[in-house]
C-alpha cells in the first residue's frame, strides 16, 4: 500500500519533539529577504523618479497611470508564475492577449455589449490555454515548442481578423471604466481587478491543494506522480489558468486602449517571465512567490515610466531590463546552490 505524503501547509506545520525542523522552514527567512530586497529596489526607483522629475513622477495621475499599466501585464504574470512553478513555460501569452482582444472587439461581438466582449475575451484565452495544455500534458510536446507554435498561430489569426486595422470599441459601459469618474477612492478599476487576481492567485498557490500540487510537480514530477498526483491533468489545468489570465488581461487592455489591435501584448511573454524571475520564481520550477512576481511587475513598469518621463531611448530601457534579469538569475543560482 502506497501512503501519500502531503507537504506542510503554510506555517502551521510542526516538527515532532526532538526532530529537526522541516527543510521548507529554511526558505521562509530567505523569501522574506527577497521580498524586502524587491521593496528596496522599488523604493529606490521611486526616489530616483522623484528626484529626476518630481512634479511629473509624483503626480497622482502619473502614479495611477503606472498602476494601471502594471495591471494588464500583472494579471498575465500571475498566470505565468503558476506555469513556471510547475516547471513549464508559456511563450504565447502576448499573442493570446492580442487574439483575445481583437476577437472580442469585432463588430459582431460588440453587438452583444459589455458581457459579450468580456465573455469572448475570456473564452478565447481559455481556449488557447486548453490547446497549450493538451499539447504539453497529453501530446508530450516540450512547453517551449508548443507555446511557440501557439504564439505564431495566435498572432497570425489576430492579424487575419483585423486585416492590420485597429478595431475601435463603441460600447460606452466599457469606455467609461477608463474614465476618472469610475475610480473607486482614487483607484482605477483595472488596478482593483489586478489586486483581486493577485489575492486569489496568492491564496490558490499558498493555501490550497492545487497550489501544493503545482509546487510538487515543479519540484519533482516523478515523485509527485508516485505520491498520487495526476501530473498531466495538473499541467493541463495550469495552462488553462494561464489562458484565463490572458483573457482577463485582454479585456483590461481593451478598457485601457479603447480598441483591439493585432499588435497588442507585444513582448508580454518576456516581461511576464522576467517579472516572475526577479520576483524569486525558479525557472526550473518548484519555488515561486506571487508577491515577488507582482513586485517585479511594478519594478519594470516604474522603470518604463521613469525612462519615458526623462525622454530616454527605449533601447537604453531594454538594456536596463536585461541587466536586471541577468542579476536576478545570478542571485537565484547563488541562493539555490546554498539551499
BABA-800430 format. One record per residue (C-alpha): residue in three letters; x negated, y negated, z negated; residue number from 1. Coordinates in pm, 1 decimal, padded with zeros to 6 digits. Layout:
! residues N
SITE, Ala, X, Y, Z, NUM
...
This chain:
! residues 339
SITE, Unk, 00000.0, 00000.0, 00000.0, 1
SITE, Unk, -00136.2, -00338.1, 00100.8, 2
SITE, Unk, -00094.1, -00613.8, -00150.1, 3
SITE, Unk, -00065.2, -00965.0, -00008.0, 4
SITE, Unk, -00254.1, -01231.3, -00190.2, 5
SITE, Unk, -00112.3, -01582.0, -00191.7, 6
SITE, Unk, -00357.7, -01869.9, -00211.3, 7
SITE, Unk, -00324.5, -02110.6, -00504.4, 8
SITE, Unk, -00061.7, -02378.5, -00470.1, 9
SITE, Unk, -00158.0, -02739.7, -00524.2, 10
SITE, Unk, -00338.1, -02799.8, -00852.2, 11
SITE, Unk, -00120.6, -02565.0, -01056.9, 12
SITE, Unk, -00336.8, -02254.0, -01027.7, 13
SITE, Unk, -00507.4, -02142.4, -01349.0, 14
SITE, Unk, -00802.1, -01911.1, -01379.7, 15
SITE, Unk, -00783.4, -01612.9, -01612.0, 16
SITE, Unk, -00950.8, -01652.5, -01951.8, 17
SITE, Unk, -01324.8, -01616.3, -01913.8, 18
SITE, Unk, -01308.5, -01615.1, -01534.2, 19
SITE, Unk, -01493.1, -01857.5, -01313.3, 20
SITE, Unk, -01279.9, -02141.6, -01176.8, 21
SITE, Unk, -01143.4, -02074.5, -00827.8, 22
SITE, Unk, -01360.1, -02193.0, -00541.2, 23
SITE, Unk, -01086.6, -02413.7, -00398.9, 24
SITE, Unk, -01113.2, -02643.8, -00700.6, 25
SITE, Unk, -01463.5, -02741.6, -00591.7, 26
SITE, Unk, -01310.9, -02907.0, -00285.0, 27
SITE, Unk, -01093.8, -03143.8, -00486.2, 28
SITE, Unk, -01367.5, -03384.6, -00603.1, 29
SITE, Unk, -01523.6, -03381.5, -00256.0, 30
SITE, Unk, -01186.0, -03458.0, -00098.2, 31
SITE, Unk, -01138.6, -03747.9, -00337.9, 32
SITE, Unk, -01482.3, -03886.4, -00249.2, 33
SITE, Unk, -01399.7, -03859.5, 00121.2, 34
SITE, Unk, -01072.2, -04047.6, 00081.5, 35
SITE, Unk, -01239.1, -04314.6, -00128.5, 36
SITE, Unk, -01509.9, -04348.5, 00135.9, 37
SITE, Unk, -01249.0, -04397.3, 00407.8, 38
SITE, Unk, -01069.7, -04654.8, 00196.1, 39
SITE, Unk, -01402.9, -04830.8, 00151.7, 40
SITE, Unk, -01461.5, -04837.0, 00528.3, 41
SITE, Unk, -01110.5, -04971.3, 00586.3, 42
SITE, Unk, -01160.0, -05237.9, 00320.1, 43
SITE, Unk, -01491.6, -05337.2, 00480.4, 44
SITE, Unk, -01320.3, -05374.7, 00818.1, 45
SITE, Unk, -01051.6, -05593.9, 00662.0, 46
SITE, Unk, -01324.7, -05812.1, 00512.2, 47
SITE, Unk, -01502.4, -05833.4, 00848.7, 48
SITE, Unk, -01179.0, -05925.7, 01021.9, 49
SITE, Unk, -01102.4, -06182.5, 00755.8, 50
SITE, Unk, -01446.3, -06340.4, 00791.6, 51
SITE, Unk, -01463.1, -06345.7, 01172.0, 52
SITE, Unk, -01104.0, -06451.5, 01239.6, 53
SITE, Unk, -00943.8, -06546.5, 00906.5, 54
SITE, Unk, -00649.7, -06739.9, 01047.3, 55
SITE, Unk, -00559.1, -06474.3, 01302.7, 56
SITE, Unk, -00654.4, -06142.0, 01145.2, 57
SITE, Unk, -00499.0, -06205.1, 00803.8, 58
SITE, Unk, -00182.1, -06346.8, 00954.3, 59
SITE, Unk, 00124.5, -06145.4, 00856.6, 60
SITE, Unk, 00228.1, -06098.7, 01218.0, 61
SITE, Unk, -00112.0, -05955.6, 01310.2, 62
SITE, Unk, -00112.7, -05712.8, 01017.5, 63
SITE, Unk, 00236.8, -05599.8, 01118.2, 64
SITE, Unk, 00107.2, -05552.4, 01472.6, 65
SITE, Unk, -00183.0, -05338.2, 01351.0, 66
SITE, Unk, 00050.6, -05112.8, 01154.5, 67
SITE, Unk, 00296.4, -05090.6, 01444.0, 68
SITE, Unk, 00026.2, -04991.7, 01690.0, 69
SITE, Unk, -00107.7, -04737.4, 01442.8, 70
SITE, Unk, 00237.4, -04582.1, 01409.1, 71
SITE, Unk, 00251.2, -04431.4, 01757.7, 72
SITE, Unk, -00091.4, -04265.4, 01758.1, 73
SITE, Unk, -00047.5, -04191.0, 01387.6, 74
SITE, Unk, 00254.3, -03967.3, 01447.2, 75
SITE, Unk, 00059.4, -03783.2, 01717.6, 76
SITE, Unk, -00234.3, -03743.5, 01478.6, 77
SITE, Unk, -00018.0, -03578.8, 01212.7, 78
SITE, Unk, 00076.2, -03306.4, 01460.5, 79
SITE, Unk, -00282.7, -03278.1, 01583.3, 80
SITE, Unk, -00405.6, -03232.6, 01226.1, 81
SITE, Unk, -00190.2, -02922.7, 01185.3, 82
SITE, Unk, -00315.7, -02774.1, 01512.7, 83
SITE, Unk, -00682.4, -02835.4, 01432.1, 84
SITE, Unk, -00632.7, -02698.6, 01080.0, 85
SITE, Unk, -00531.2, -02368.0, 01236.3, 86
SITE, Unk, -00849.5, -02360.8, 01443.4, 87
SITE, Unk, -00682.1, -02480.1, 01763.2, 88
SITE, Unk, -00689.5, -02794.9, 01972.6, 89
SITE, Unk, -00436.1, -02986.3, 02181.7, 90
SITE, Unk, -00574.6, -03193.1, 02466.9, 91
SITE, Unk, -00230.8, -03255.5, 02616.3, 92
SITE, Unk, -00075.3, -03483.1, 02353.2, 93
SITE, Unk, -00130.7, -03804.2, 02550.6, 94
SITE, Unk, 00013.5, -03655.5, 02868.6, 95
SITE, Unk, 00311.9, -03516.6, 02677.7, 96
SITE, Unk, 00380.2, -03862.2, 02533.8, 97
SITE, Unk, 00370.5, -04004.4, 02886.6, 98
SITE, Unk, 00601.5, -03737.1, 03028.6, 99
SITE, Unk, 00848.8, -03767.0, 02741.4, 100
SITE, Unk, 00854.9, -04147.3, 02767.8, 101
SITE, Unk, 00924.9, -04156.2, 03142.1, 102
SITE, Unk, 01175.3, -03871.8, 03133.7, 103
SITE, Unk, 01363.2, -04045.7, 02853.2, 104
SITE, Unk, 01375.6, -04380.8, 03037.1, 105
SITE, Unk, 01513.6, -04271.2, 03372.4, 106
SITE, Unk, 01836.9, -04439.3, 03481.6, 107
SITE, Unk, 02027.7, -04112.6, 03439.7, 108
SITE, Unk, 01903.4, -04064.0, 03084.7, 109
SITE, Unk, 01970.6, -04422.6, 02977.8, 110
SITE, Unk, 02335.8, -04379.6, 03072.1, 111
SITE, Unk, 02367.9, -04171.5, 02753.6, 112
SITE, Unk, 02247.5, -04460.2, 02538.0, 113
SITE, Unk, 02025.0, -04455.6, 02230.5, 114
SITE, Unk, 02095.3, -04091.4, 02141.4, 115
SITE, Unk, 02028.5, -03974.6, 02494.9, 116
SITE, Unk, 01687.2, -04142.0, 02510.9, 117
SITE, Unk, 01584.9, -04015.1, 02166.7, 118
SITE, Unk, 01707.6, -03661.6, 02232.4, 119
SITE, Unk, 01534.0, -03643.9, 02571.0, 120
SITE, Unk, 01201.7, -03769.1, 02435.2, 121
SITE, Unk, 01205.4, -03516.2, 02152.2, 122
SITE, Unk, 01324.8, -03220.4, 02359.6, 123
SITE, Unk, 01063.1, -03283.3, 02631.2, 124
SITE, Unk, 00790.9, -03297.0, 02366.2, 125
SITE, Unk, 00911.2, -02977.6, 02201.3, 126
SITE, Unk, 00942.9, -02806.9, 02539.4, 127
SITE, Unk, 00583.8, -02887.7, 02630.7, 128
SITE, Unk, 00471.5, -02771.5, 02287.2, 129
SITE, Unk, 00661.0, -02445.6, 02339.9, 130
SITE, Unk, 00475.3, -02381.5, 02666.1, 131
SITE, Unk, 00141.6, -02456.8, 02499.3, 132
SITE, Unk, 00225.4, -02228.6, 02210.1, 133
SITE, Unk, 00333.6, -01939.5, 02430.5, 134
SITE, Unk, 00019.7, -01965.4, 02643.1, 135
SITE, Unk, -00210.4, -01977.4, 02340.3, 136
SITE, Unk, -00033.2, -01743.5, 02097.4, 137
SITE, Unk, 00114.9, -01482.0, 02327.8, 138
SITE, Unk, -00068.4, -01541.8, 02655.9, 139
SITE, Unk, -00410.0, -01511.5, 02496.4, 140
SITE, Unk, -00537.6, -01829.2, 02658.6, 141
SITE, Unk, -00806.4, -02039.6, 02493.0, 142
SITE, Unk, -00637.1, -02352.7, 02347.2, 143
SITE, Unk, -00878.7, -02579.0, 02532.4, 144
SITE, Unk, -00782.1, -02432.9, 02871.1, 145
SITE, Unk, -00409.0, -02401.1, 02802.9, 146
SITE, Unk, -00367.5, -02757.6, 02680.7, 147
SITE, Unk, -00597.1, -02891.8, 02952.4, 148
SITE, Unk, -00364.5, -02734.6, 03208.0, 149
SITE, Unk, -00067.9, -02896.3, 03032.9, 150
SITE, Unk, -00248.7, -03231.0, 03038.3, 151
SITE, Unk, -00286.1, -03216.6, 03415.7, 152
SITE, Unk, 00066.1, -03085.7, 03476.2, 153
SITE, Unk, 00240.3, -03334.0, 03247.3, 154
SITE, Unk, 00050.1, -03629.8, 03392.6, 155
SITE, Unk, 00135.8, -03517.9, 03743.6, 156
SITE, Unk, 00503.8, -03470.9, 03662.5, 157
SITE, Unk, 00518.7, -03809.8, 03489.3, 158
SITE, Unk, 00372.4, -03972.5, 03799.5, 159
SITE, Unk, 00620.7, -03788.8, 04019.2, 160
SITE, Unk, 00918.0, -03902.4, 03810.5, 161
SITE, Unk, 00815.9, -04268.7, 03809.2, 162
SITE, Unk, 00656.4, -04279.9, 04155.0, 163
SITE, Unk, 00399.9, -04503.3, 03990.1, 164
SITE, Unk, 00661.9, -04759.0, 03882.8, 165
SITE, Unk, 00744.0, -04893.3, 03537.2, 166
SITE, Unk, 01087.1, -04788.0, 03410.3, 167
SITE, Unk, 01248.3, -05070.9, 03213.1, 168
SITE, Unk, 01466.2, -04992.9, 02913.2, 169
SITE, Unk, 01805.1, -05168.1, 02926.1, 170
SITE, Unk, 01958.9, -05034.4, 02603.4, 171
SITE, Unk, 01994.2, -05319.3, 02354.3, 172
SITE, Unk, 02001.7, -05094.9, 02046.7, 173
SITE, Unk, 01654.7, -04963.7, 02136.1, 174
SITE, Unk, 01505.9, -05300.6, 02225.0, 175
SITE, Unk, 01637.0, -05453.6, 01901.6, 176
SITE, Unk, 01425.6, -05212.7, 01695.6, 177
SITE, Unk, 01119.9, -05402.3, 01814.1, 178
SITE, Unk, 01255.6, -05741.3, 01707.7, 179
SITE, Unk, 01162.0, -05902.3, 01378.3, 180
SITE, Unk, 01529.0, -05914.8, 01280.7, 181
SITE, Unk, 01522.7, -05537.0, 01241.2, 182
SITE, Unk, 01230.7, -05538.3, 00996.3, 183
SITE, Unk, 01303.8, -05395.6, 00651.9, 184
SITE, Unk, 01141.9, -05607.1, 00379.7, 185
SITE, Unk, 00894.7, -05727.7, 00640.7, 186
SITE, Unk, 00809.8, -05374.1, 00752.1, 187
SITE, Unk, 00870.8, -05281.0, 01118.5, 188
SITE, Unk, 01099.7, -04979.0, 01173.6, 189
SITE, Unk, 00822.3, -04798.7, 01362.6, 190
SITE, Unk, 00599.4, -04818.0, 01055.9, 191
SITE, Unk, 00877.6, -04673.1, 00841.3, 192
SITE, Unk, 00912.3, -04380.4, 01081.9, 193
SITE, Unk, 00536.4, -04326.3, 01068.5, 194
SITE, Unk, 00548.4, -04330.8, 00687.9, 195
SITE, Unk, 00828.9, -04073.9, 00680.4, 196
SITE, Unk, 00644.0, -03843.8, 00923.5, 197
SITE, Unk, 00327.3, -03878.5, 00716.2, 198
SITE, Unk, 00500.7, -03791.5, 00389.4, 199
SITE, Unk, 00677.8, -03493.0, 00544.5, 200
SITE, Unk, 00351.8, -03376.1, 00702.0, 201
SITE, Unk, 00169.7, -03403.4, 00369.4, 202
SITE, Unk, 00440.6, -03209.5, 00186.7, 203
SITE, Unk, 00453.3, -02937.0, 00450.3, 204
SITE, Unk, 00075.0, -02893.7, 00457.4, 205
SITE, Unk, 00019.5, -02904.4, 00081.3, 206
SITE, Unk, 00340.4, -02781.5, -00077.4, 207
SITE, Unk, 00488.7, -02514.8, 00148.8, 208
SITE, Unk, 00415.7, -02159.1, 00257.6, 209
SITE, Unk, 00392.1, -02285.1, 00615.3, 210
SITE, Unk, 00105.9, -02513.4, 00518.9, 211
SITE, Unk, -00079.4, -02241.2, 00329.2, 212
SITE, Unk, -00042.7, -02006.8, 00624.0, 213
SITE, Unk, -00178.3, -02274.6, 00856.5, 214
SITE, Unk, -00489.1, -02316.1, 00642.4, 215
SITE, Unk, -00528.7, -01939.2, 00614.7, 216
SITE, Unk, -00511.4, -01889.5, 00990.7, 217
SITE, Unk, -00770.7, -02159.9, 01044.3, 218
SITE, Unk, -00999.6, -02025.6, 00774.8, 219
SITE, Unk, -00997.6, -01664.2, 00892.5, 220
SITE, Unk, -00733.7, -01547.4, 01139.2, 221
SITE, Unk, -00812.1, -01177.4, 01093.8, 222
SITE, Unk, -00794.6, -01198.4, 00715.1, 223
SITE, Unk, -00465.6, -01387.0, 00749.2, 224
SITE, Unk, -00329.6, -01109.9, 00972.3, 225
SITE, Unk, -00432.6, -00842.6, 00723.9, 226
SITE, Unk, -00260.6, -01042.9, 00449.3, 227
SITE, Unk, 00066.4, -01011.6, 00637.6, 228
SITE, Unk, 00078.0, -01342.6, 00826.0, 229
SITE, Unk, 00208.6, -01329.9, 01182.5, 230
SITE, Unk, -00079.3, -01529.0, 01330.9, 231
SITE, Unk, 00066.6, -01555.4, 01680.4, 232
SITE, Unk, 00401.5, -01683.2, 01558.1, 233
SITE, Unk, 00230.5, -01931.4, 01327.3, 234
SITE, Unk, 00028.9, -02072.5, 01615.3, 235
SITE, Unk, 00342.9, -02099.5, 01826.6, 236
SITE, Unk, 00512.9, -02298.6, 01550.4, 237
SITE, Unk, 00212.0, -02531.4, 01523.7, 238
SITE, Unk, 00218.1, -02623.0, 01891.8, 239
SITE, Unk, 00592.6, -02675.6, 01864.9, 240
SITE, Unk, 00521.4, -02912.8, 01576.1, 241
SITE, Unk, 00261.2, -03097.3, 01781.8, 242
SITE, Unk, 00509.6, -03130.3, 02068.3, 243
SITE, Unk, 00774.6, -03261.3, 01829.4, 244
SITE, Unk, 00536.1, -03529.0, 01703.2, 245
SITE, Unk, 00457.1, -03624.2, 02064.2, 246
SITE, Unk, 00828.6, -03661.1, 02137.2, 247
SITE, Unk, 00878.5, -03885.9, 01835.1, 248
SITE, Unk, 00571.3, -04089.4, 01931.4, 249
SITE, Unk, 00706.6, -04126.1, 02286.4, 250
SITE, Unk, 01027.4, -04275.9, 02151.4, 251
SITE, Unk, 00831.2, -04514.8, 01928.8, 252
SITE, Unk, 00626.7, -04618.0, 02231.3, 253
SITE, Unk, 00945.3, -04680.9, 02426.8, 254
SITE, Unk, 01065.6, -04909.6, 02148.1, 255
SITE, Unk, 00728.1, -05083.9, 02129.3, 256
SITE, Unk, 00686.2, -05145.3, 02503.5, 257
SITE, Unk, 01048.8, -05150.7, 02617.6, 258
SITE, Unk, 00958.6, -04926.6, 02908.9, 259
SITE, Unk, 00835.7, -04588.6, 03025.2, 260
SITE, Unk, 00516.4, -04550.9, 03228.1, 261
SITE, Unk, 00317.6, -04256.9, 03355.2, 262
SITE, Unk, 00004.9, -04418.8, 03206.7, 263
SITE, Unk, 00145.0, -04410.0, 02852.7, 264
SITE, Unk, -00054.4, -04215.8, 02597.0, 265
SITE, Unk, -00382.4, -04258.3, 02782.1, 266
SITE, Unk, -00667.6, -04107.3, 02574.6, 267
SITE, Unk, -00431.6, -04039.8, 02282.3, 268
SITE, Unk, -00577.3, -03691.4, 02256.4, 269
SITE, Unk, -00924.8, -03832.0, 02193.0, 270
SITE, Unk, -00801.5, -04089.4, 01941.1, 271
SITE, Unk, -00595.1, -03830.5, 01753.4, 272
SITE, Unk, -00878.7, -03578.1, 01738.6, 273
SITE, Unk, -01125.9, -03847.1, 01633.6, 274
SITE, Unk, -00894.8, -03977.3, 01360.0, 275
SITE, Unk, -00844.3, -03626.7, 01223.7, 276
SITE, Unk, -01217.7, -03556.1, 01228.4, 277
SITE, Unk, -01324.8, -03869.9, 01044.2, 278
SITE, Unk, -01040.0, -03803.7, 00802.9, 279
SITE, Unk, -01200.3, -03476.3, 00697.6, 280
SITE, Unk, -01031.6, -03213.8, 00914.8, 281
SITE, Unk, -01276.4, -02945.4, 01023.9, 282
SITE, Unk, -01285.2, -02874.3, 01397.0, 283
SITE, Unk, -01337.8, -02508.8, 01312.6, 284
SITE, Unk, -01017.3, -02505.6, 01109.0, 285
SITE, Unk, -00936.2, -02409.2, 00753.1, 286
SITE, Unk, -00957.3, -02753.2, 00593.3, 287
SITE, Unk, -00773.3, -03078.4, 00650.8, 288
SITE, Unk, -00604.8, -03373.2, 00488.2, 289
SITE, Unk, -00310.4, -03570.3, 00619.6, 290
SITE, Unk, -00410.5, -03869.2, 00408.7, 291
SITE, Unk, -00756.2, -03872.1, 00563.8, 292
SITE, Unk, -00613.7, -03846.1, 00915.2, 293
SITE, Unk, -00385.4, -04143.2, 00854.6, 294
SITE, Unk, -00675.7, -04347.5, 00719.6, 295
SITE, Unk, -00871.6, -04250.7, 01030.1, 296
SITE, Unk, -00591.4, -04387.3, 01247.1, 297
SITE, Unk, -00583.3, -04712.3, 01051.2, 298
SITE, Unk, -00962.3, -04748.4, 01079.8, 299
SITE, Unk, -00959.9, -04706.7, 01457.1, 300
SITE, Unk, -00659.7, -04935.3, 01502.0, 301
SITE, Unk, -00820.6, -05202.9, 01285.2, 302
SITE, Unk, -01144.1, -05180.0, 01484.1, 303
SITE, Unk, -00947.9, -05224.8, 01807.6, 304
SITE, Unk, -00768.4, -05526.7, 01665.8, 305
SITE, Unk, -01088.7, -05692.4, 01540.8, 306
SITE, Unk, -01257.5, -05641.9, 01876.0, 307
SITE, Unk, -00956.6, -05787.8, 02058.9, 308
SITE, Unk, -00940.1, -06094.4, 01834.9, 309
SITE, Unk, -01310.6, -06157.4, 01887.3, 310
SITE, Unk, -01284.1, -06112.2, 02265.5, 311
SITE, Unk, -01539.8, -05831.8, 02265.2, 312
SITE, Unk, -01562.3, -05596.6, 02561.0, 313
SITE, Unk, -01378.9, -05265.4, 02547.0, 314
SITE, Unk, -01698.8, -05075.5, 02630.7, 315
SITE, Unk, -01855.7, -05200.1, 02306.6, 316
SITE, Unk, -01543.1, -05086.0, 02124.0, 317
SITE, Unk, -01573.9, -04736.8, 02270.5, 318
SITE, Unk, -01940.5, -04721.3, 02173.0, 319
SITE, Unk, -01849.1, -04814.9, 01815.1, 320
SITE, Unk, -01580.4, -04545.6, 01805.8, 321
SITE, Unk, -01824.9, -04290.2, 01943.1, 322
SITE, Unk, -02080.4, -04376.9, 01677.5, 323
SITE, Unk, -01818.0, -04335.4, 01404.5, 324
SITE, Unk, -01717.3, -03994.0, 01540.1, 325
SITE, Unk, -02079.3, -03873.3, 01553.8, 326
SITE, Unk, -02141.1, -03995.0, 01198.5, 327
SITE, Unk, -01824.7, -03821.7, 01075.5, 328
SITE, Unk, -01919.8, -03489.9, 01236.9, 329
SITE, Unk, -02272.1, -03505.8, 01089.7, 330
SITE, Unk, -02126.0, -03570.7, 00745.5, 331
SITE, Unk, -01887.0, -03278.2, 00794.2, 332
SITE, Unk, -02171.9, -03044.2, 00883.4, 333
SITE, Unk, -02368.7, -03150.6, 00578.9, 334
SITE, Unk, -02078.4, -03114.9, 00335.9, 335
SITE, Unk, -01970.8, -02781.8, 00489.6, 336
SITE, Unk, -02321.1, -02635.1, 00463.3, 337
SITE, Unk, -02336.0, -02723.0, 00093.0, 338
SITE, Unk, -01991.3, -02581.6, 00012.5, 339
